[in-house]
Amino acid sequence: MELTGKITHVLPEKSGTSARGQWRKQEYVVEVPGEYPKQVCFMVWGDKIDQFRIQQGQELTVSFDLESREYNGRWYTDVKAWRVQPAGQGEDQSSGQDDGFAQPDAPPLFDEEPPF
């Protein structure tokens, strides 16, 4: 899933230790424009916090996954970003510069033309 908007809040980074080791996450609020603007809080985990360098006021396109889990009879939903890039920068556009937002290109699905 993907949305584009302006970062309105950068929340404090949180960190801790779990059974799997050290972890850290940071949450951000992006306002999606429209007749009735919506605000969506999303999170970034681990090294991606440093990679994306998200700052308040930036116009960004955020690619994310939704994940829900149940705890004590209540459901909680996380919006986890896996790619963040400047708004208007399509996947096929490339300036050749590393701006710290886009992740490296994914490898092609096929080394040659598909067999059909």
PyMOL commands that set and color helices and strands:
alter all, ss='L'
color gray80, all
select helices_A, chain A and resi 48-52
alter helices_A, ss='H'
color red, helices_A
select strands_A, chain A and resi 2-10+14-18+21-32+38-45+59-71+74-86
alter strands_A, ss='S'
color yellow, strands_A
deselect
rebuild
show_as cartoon
